[in-house]
Amino acid sequence: MADSTPIDVQGRRLTVSNLEKVLYRSGGFTKRKVIDYYVRVAPFLVPHLAGRPLTMKRYPDGVDGEYFYEKNAPKHRPDWVKTAPVYSRHNRRTLEYILVDDLPTLVWLANLASLELHPSLSRAEDLNRPTMMVFDLDPGPPANVVQCAQVALWLRELFEQFGLKSFAKTSGSKGLQIYVPLNTATTYDATKGFAHAVARLLAERHPELVVSEMKKEVRGGKVFIDWSQNDEHKTTVSVYSLRARERPTVSTPVTWEEVEEAWTKKKVEKLVFEAGQVLERCDDMGDLFAPLLTLEQKLPKLAPVAADGPAGVQIAAVAEPKQSPAKKSKSSTSRAKAARKR
């Protein structure tokens, strides 16, 4: 193997290769730097990957070359790499998905140029139970991440009415992703149905900016709330994962204050972070997504939403604040008014 180097990682022996190969041409970000980033971010990243079947997105010739998704673990993997069997309806057979439970496995994946890491929303021990719900906010040009910030704030406000806490991260690409930790008994049917109803409600309330349909022709200048990611057969890019963009951007957890600032100041750069910046943020702020691992929340029960019925009528009734209008707090009322003015 050309330019190969055997290394020891936490007692595991593996070989890395082509360390000086440039994977991100802009800035000269090499495979060595990719591996270094994943080693340094591992204490924050691995807990979010552990126990979850992983889909790799590999770029052997860098972000400007061809890529491919890989679900089934390569046969040449080290014997210490853990896997989990998952039946694939598309392939009509059982695939062995990789479980990134430790640093050596993460380094091995980085050496394969698996720049992007896409874990399941559920753990291998219970594939039918998602531990979280996700809303992928995808802007249609000329909309961008700034408009996504506004939609994210509307989502947060709605979740607060349900008594649910939510957390935001950049996609590392064009938009934002909002997560609601659950860690309680639920199903994909429940989370997907709830997410669809939420997306339709916001589309009804804010038709000038929000769409819940996947049709490309209706998404220009608006933000598509992709609720369909809440599916056992789909994955979403992991927090702290690199993205295959021109530069080594990262799917980065952000505070709600940062989301608000991006919206009020209309600054795209407020929600774009590269690998080095993310490592600094981890040192300064810790893992902003840590609550996703432990926070227990239950979805409210909703009546089924008919495909052609008004989602807003059914979900809004449940989402109404429990306080009477006269007793609403000044802060929540002001925030609601400000959101409507925007």
KETOR-848774 format. One line per field, with one value per residue (C-alpha): residue in one letter; z, x, y. Coordinates in steps of 0.25 Angstrom, whole numbers. Layout:
N
r	A|...
pz	Z|...
px	X|...
py	Y|...
! end
This chain:
342
r	M|A|D|S|T|P|I|D|V|Q|G|R|R|L|T|V|S|N|L|E|K|V|L|Y|R|S|G|G|F|T|K|R|K|V|I|D|Y|Y|V|R|V|A|P|F|L|V|P|H|L|A|G|R|P|L|T|M|K|R|Y|P|D|G|V|D|G|E|Y|F|Y|E|K|N|A|P|K|H|R|P|D|W|V|K|T|A|P|V|Y|S|R|H|N|R|R|T|L|E|Y|I|L|V|D|D|L|P|T|L|V|W|L|A|N|L|A|S|L|E|L|H|P|S|L|S|R|A|E|D|L|N|R|P|T|M|M|V|F|D|L|D|P|G|P|P|A|N|V|V|Q|C|A|Q|V|A|L|W|L|R|E|L|F|E|Q|F|G|L|K|S|F|A|K|T|S|G|S|K|G|L|Q|I|Y|V|P|L|N|T|A|T|T|Y|D|A|T|K|G|F|A|H|A|V|A|R|L|L|A|E|R|H|P|E|L|V|V|S|E|M|K|K|E|V|R|G|G|K|V|F|I|D|W|S|Q|N|D|E|H|K|T|T|V|S|V|Y|S|L|R|A|R|E|R|P|T|V|S|T|P|V|T|W|E|E|V|E|E|A|W|T|K|K|K|V|E|K|L|V|F|E|A|G|Q|V|L|E|R|C|D|D|M|G|D|L|F|A|P|L|L|T|L|E|Q|K|L|P|K|L|A|P|V|A|A|D|G|P|A|G|V|Q|I|A|A|V|A|E|P|K|Q|S|P|A|K|K|S|K|S|S|T|S|R|A|K|A|A|R|K|R
pz	0|-4|7|18|32|43|56|70|75|89|87|74|62|48|36|30|16|7|18|9|-1|-2|1|1|-10|-4|7|4|15|14|19|31|35|34|43|52|53|56|67|74|73|77|91|87|74|78|89|78|69|79|77|64|51|42|27|22|11|5|-4|-8|-18|-9|-9|-24|-28|-29|-16|-11|1|8|18|18|26|17|17|20|33|45|54|65|58|63|54|55|46|39|29|16|8|-4|-4|1|10|24|24|34|38|45|60|63|78|80|75|67|59|56|51|42|36|34|27|17|14|20|21|25|36|35|48|50|59|67|73|68|81|77|63|63|74|70|82|75|65|54|45|33|29|14|8|-7|-14|-12|2|11|25|30|26|32|45|45|43|54|64|60|62|76|80|76|83|95|95|95|107|98|98|84|80|67|59|45|34|30|16|13|25|39|46|59|68|79|89|93|99|103|97|83|69|55|51|63|61|46|47|58|50|37|45|50|37|31|42|40|25|28|37|29|14|10|15|19|11|15|1|-5|-19|-24|-32|-19|-11|-18|-8|3|14|13|26|23|33|25|31|43|36|40|26|26|33|36|36|50|59|58|44|33|21|6|3|-4|10|22|28|40|45|57|69|72|83|81|84|72|63|68|65|51|48|54|47|34|35|28|34|48|45|37|44|39|46|54|59|64|72|78|81|88|97|100|101|103|95|93|88|101|105|92|99|112|112|113|107|102|89|92|86|73|65|52|41|28|16|10|24|31|40|47|53|60|64|68|78|85|84|91|103|116|122|118|109|121|129|119|123|117|111|104|98|94|87|80|75|70|62|56|52|45
px	0|6|9|4|7|3|-2|-7|-20|-24|-18|-24|-14|-18|-12|-14|-10|-9|-8|-4|-15|-23|-38|-43|-36|-40|-30|-22|-29|-23|-26|-17|-25|-38|-33|-27|-40|-48|-38|-39|-54|-56|-60|-72|-75|-74|-85|-95|-91|-89|-99|-105|-104|-96|-97|-83|-82|-68|-60|-48|-43|-47|-60|-58|-58|-68|-74|-83|-91|-87|-96|-91|-78|-66|-61|-46|-50|-42|-48|-50|-60|-74|-86|-101|-110|-121|-130|-131|-144|-137|-126|-135|-124|-118|-107|-96|-96|-84|-85|-75|-74|-59|-48|-41|-53|-55|-40|-42|-54|-47|-35|-46|-49|-63|-64|-79|-85|-100|-105|-119|-129|-130|-120|-117|-123|-137|-137|-152|-151|-145|-138|-141|-148|-142|-146|-137|-139|-135|-135|-139|-131|-131|-134|-122|-119|-124|-138|-136|-133|-146|-153|-145|-150|-164|-162|-156|-168|-177|-170|-169|-185|-184|-174|-163|-149|-142|-128|-122|-110|-105|-106|-92|-97|-109|-118|-121|-126|-135|-135|-145|-139|-149|-142|-156|-165|-169|-169|-165|-180|-182|-170|-172|-187|-184|-173|-182|-193|-184|-178|-192|-196|-184|-187|-201|-197|-186|-188|-179|-167|-170|-174|-176|-177|-165|-168|-156|-165|-172|-159|-153|-150|-156|-151|-155|-157|-153|-161|-159|-145|-152|-152|-145|-139|-133|-122|-118|-103|-98|-95|-79|-78|-71|-78|-73|-74|-64|-57|-57|-70|-76|-90|-89|-98|-102|-109|-123|-116|-108|-120|-127|-115|-113|-128|-128|-115|-117|-103|-101|-87|-92|-97|-85|-73|-61|-54|-44|-55|-63|-51|-50|-65|-64|-53|-61|-75|-75|-85|-97|-104|-102|-116|-120|-113|-121|-133|-146|-158|-171|-179|-193|-204|-210|-222|-217|-216|-223|-215|-224|-229|-224|-213|-213|-227|-223|-209|-211|-222|-212|-201|-209|-202|-209|-210|-221|-218|-219|-209|-198|-185|-180|-167|-175|-185|-174|-167|-179|-182|-168|-169|-182|-176|-164
py	0|13|23|14|16|6|13|9|15|11|-2|-5|-7|-1|5|19|23|34|44|56|54|66|63|78|86|99|101|89|80|67|53|55|67|60|49|59|66|53|49|62|63|48|51|59|51|37|37|42|30|19|7|13|7|16|19|24|34|32|42|34|45|57|65|69|54|43|38|27|22|10|3|-11|-12|-15|-29|-24|-18|-21|-32|-22|-13|-16|-17|-19|-27|-19|-24|-16|-16|-10|-20|-31|-36|-34|-24|-22|-7|-2|3|14|11|16|24|13|11|26|27|14|21|34|27|21|36|34|49|49|40|37|30|24|31|18|9|-5|-11|-6|-2|1|12|25|33|46|54|63|74|77|91|92|106|108|119|131|127|122|119|132|129|115|122|129|116|109|120|117|102|105|113|102|92|100|100|85|86|80|85|85|87|93|90|94|84|88|90|100|99|96|84|84|72|68|57|47|35|29|18|22|18|23|24|33|42|43|46|57|63|63|70|81|84|85|94|104|104|108|119|124|121|132|125|111|98|84|78|72|77|85|95|100|102|114|125|117|107|93|86|72|63|51|48|42|28|15|14|28|35|49|54|53|65|68|61|68|71|70|84|93|95|86|91|83|80|89|90|104|112|118|131|129|125|138|146|140|144|158|162|154|149|135|134|134|119|114|107|99|88|97|106|94|89|102|103|89|94|106|102|87|78|86|73|65|66|58|46|46|56|48|54|49|53|58|50|55|51|45|56|53|55|65|71|84|79|92|91|77|80|95|90|82|92|103|108|103|117|126|138|148|140|138|143|156|150|139|148|158|147|142|156|158|145|149|162|156
! end
